[in-house]
Amino acid sequence: MNIACPICASSESTRFYTINTGEQTYTVEKCGQCAHHYTRFAFAVDPEHLYNDEVYQVIDNRKSMYSRIMDHEYGKVLNYLTKIYPSGSRLLDFGSGKGIFLNLARRAGYNTVGVETAVKRAEFAEQKYGLTILREMYESGPIGNERFDMITLFHVLEHLPQPKQLVKNLIDENLKPGGMLVLEVPNLSSLQSRLAGNEWMHLDIPRHISHFSKKRVQALCEELGLEIVRTEYFSWHLGVLGMCHSILSAFGYKGKIIKDLKHYNRKLMLALIPVLPFAIIAEVLSSAFKKGGVIRLYCRQIQ
């Protein structure tokens, strides 16, 4: 259940969206205290069931076009980090999924550790890439015997019941003084979010508990004693895909685009042929005006 703001714990809120998934009705609320948007539901939801559906199905697509797009996307992140941190630096990827980014980081020469509680995803990262993955549920305390130069969290915060406290624990217990934290979350204040409204792909109710606007995620970093040194708004795989979904939803599409793509839905594939060029242009322009579908923040501890 989630009946209060995940950031400040206030129960004072105003309704932003109402969303019916076909099984339950949820509301997206705007906190009256800290202005954070979150999913409210006063009934029990089984998290194991949520992450075992077709959207989160583990598929070996290492030789696909999607894999090449992901390598390019994460490669840009590593190009920036390797200008600052030399080979041999320690990197923790929290919520490491199938290990795609972590594998690239290891190949870049970093000493890597991943944290992933989804068993099938952790097993994929271990078996296919030979990565070190910790599966224990983390709440607080040190991870390993040595602090990390970098901690990355790609699309993790929106899933957490208490994101601010968890990130604070990671920083206080695991990040070296002056180390870098990289956060990426969907951007509620994006153009694609405004176009799709309560049909926006990245609302992903009820898996996403938090819905961060640009202003709110920046404020969160400041509250955690972090200095934002770089901000990016463009993503090929989640930004462009989200824009495709928003455009299609304007023409009546009600499906789950990730699931439909995994199953090679022919109607969707045909619809994407004319939509994709417009989506790319729209997302590039949106990102230039800081309205892209994701926000990626590079932050340093203020010493």
N, C-alpha and C positions, 0 to 999 in steps of 0.2 A: 504494500500500500504506500501511497505518497500523498499526504494531505497538507504538506507545508513546503515552503520554499527550500530547496536543497542547499542554497547558499547561506541564507541568514536565519532559517527556521521559522520565519514569520508565517502565520496562517492568514494574514490580511492580504487580500488579492482582488483583482477584477478579472472577469472572464475575457479571454482573447479569442479563442476558437472553441467550438464544440465539434468533436470528431466521433463518428460511429464506425467502428471497425467491422460491424456485422455480428460480433459476439458481445461487445460491451460498448458503452458510451463513455468517452473520456473528455476532459476539458483541458485546454492550455490556458494557464492563468498568468497574469502579470503581477508580480509581488508588489504590494503596496509600500514595502519598506525599502527594498534595494532595486526594484524595477527589473528583476530577473524573470524570464519566462520559463515556466515549467509545466510538466504534465501532472494533473491532479487526478487521482483515482482512490476511492475509499473502499476498495475491495481487494482481496488477495490475488496476486498474479504470480504464477510459477515461472521464475526466470529461466529454469532449465528448458521448459517447454518453448519459451520465446526464442531461444537461440538454436533450436533444433529443427526449424522449419526450412523450406526450400531456399529462402533468401540467403540464409547463412550456411547453406550446404557447402561442404568442403570439396572442391574439384581441383584436380591437378591440371592447371592450364599454363604450365611453365613455358610452353613453346607457342603460345597463342599471341595474337595481336594485343590482347589485354595485358599480357605479361610484359610485352615490350613497352607499352604505354606506362605501366607502373614503374618499370626500370628507369625510364626517362624522367618520370615525375620525382621519384625518390633520388635519382641521380642529381637533380638540381639542388635538393636539400644537402646532399653530401658534398657537392661542389662548394657550397658556402661553408659548411662546417670544416672541411679539410684545409681551408685557407686560414683557419684559426687554430685548430687542434691537429697536432702531428700524428703520424702512424704510431700505434701503441697506446693511444689514449683510450680511456674506459668509457663505454657507452651502454646505457640501459634503455631498452625499448619496452615501455610499460604498456601492456595490451598489444603484444607483438604479433598476434594473429597467426597466419601461416608462415611468418618469418621472412617475407619478401624484403622489407627494408633492412632487417637485421642481417640478412645474408649479404646484401650489398655493402653494408657498413663493415662487416668482417672482411669482405674482399678489398675494401679500401684501406685495410690495415688496422682497424680498431679492435680492441679487446671487448667483445660484446657479451651481453646477458639479456635474455628476454623474460618477461613475465606474461603468462597467458594461462587463464584458468579453464578455457574451453578445451576439453581433452583432445578432440579430433584435430583442432587447429595446432595445438601444442605438439601432438604426435607427427603431424605433417612437417612442421618446422624441424623437428629432431631427426626424422627419418629421411626426408628429402634433401635437407641442407646440412644436417649434422650440427645443428645449433644447440647451445646451452639454453634450455627453457625451464624456468621455475613455474610450477603449477599451483602453488599454494595461494589461497586468497590473502591478499595483502591489506592490512589496515594501518600498521605503523611499524617502526623499527628499521634497523639496517638490513639491507639486502646484500649478503656477502660480507667479506672482511675489509673491503676497501671502498671508499666513496668513488663516485663517477664524475668524469669531466662533463658529460652530457647525459641528459635524460629526455627522451622523446615520448610524446603521447599523441598518436594520430587517431583521431575520432574515438577517444576514450571518455572524455569528460562528460559528454552528453548521456552516457549510459550509467553514470555513478549516482548513488543516492546522496552522497556527501562529497562532491568534487573538490570543494575548496579545502576541506580538512585533509583529504587524501593527498592532494598536491602539496599542501604545507608539510605533511609528514615526509613525503618523498624528498622535498627540498631540505628540511631540517636534518634528516637522518641519512641521506644518501648522496646529496650533491656537494661537490667540493666547493669551498668558498670562491665566489666569482665564476662558478660553472654556468653552463648554459642549459636552459630548459626550452624545448621546442613543443609547442601546442598547436594542434589543428582541430578545428570544430566546424560544423556547418554554420553558415552565416544567416541568421534569421532576418537581418536587415538587407539581404541581397535582393537584386531585381527578380530573380527566379522565384524567391519566396513570395514576393509581392504579387507576381503574376499568378501563381498557383493557389495562394491562400491556404485554406486548410487541406488542400490536396497536395501540398508540397512534398516531394519525395523525402526530404531530409527531416521532416517531422517524425516519421517512422514510429508512430505511436503503437504500443506503449514502451518499446525498447528504449527510445530516447526520453529520458526524464527531464533533461535540461535543454533549453533552446536559446543559444547565446546570440545576442546582437553584437555588432562590432563594439559599441560603447560599453556593453556589460562585460565582455571578455577582457577588454583593455583595463577596465576598472578592477576586475578580479586580479589581474597581474600586479597592479599597483598595490592592492590590499595585501598581496603575498610578499611584498618587498622586492618585486622584480622590475627591472628596467627593460622596456621593449626596445630592442636595437634594430629590428627588421620586421616588416609585416608584408605578407603576400596574400593575394586574393584569388589567384587563378589555379585551377586544377583541371587537368585533362580528363581524368577518370571520374571524379565526383562532381566537379564544377560543370563540365560540358554535359555529362549524363543527367545531372539535375535540371539543366536548362532544357534539354530534350524532353524530359518528363513534363516540365512546366508548360512548354509549348503544346505538347500532345494533349495534356489535360484540358487546355482551352478548347480543344476540338472533341472532347468527350471521352478521352482515354481514362479508364478507371483501374487499370491493372498495376501490378508491381513490376516496374521495368527491369530490375535486376533479376528477379525470378524468371521473367519472360525471356530475357536475353540468355540466361543459362539454359533454358529449354528450347532455344532457337525458334521462338514464336514467329512464324512466317509473316503474319499480318504486321507485327511490330517491326520486323526487319524491313519490310517494304515501306512502311510509314516513315522509318528513319532516313531513307534515302533522300527525300526532299527536305526533311527537317534538320538533319545534321549540319549542313553548311550554315543555315541561319542560326542554329544554336551556338556554333563555334564563334561566329561573328558577334552575336549578342553577349556571349560570356566574356570574350576578349574585351569588348567595350565596357561591360559592367565592371570587370576587374580593374580596368584603367581608372574608373571613377569610384573605386573602393566598394563596389557593390557586387563582387563575385560571390559564387555559391559557397565558398569556404573562406575561413580566415586561418592563416598560418603565422604564428607569432614566434620569434626568436627572442628569448629573454635571458638576461643575466641577473644574478643576485646583486643587490645593492649592498656594498660592503661598508 
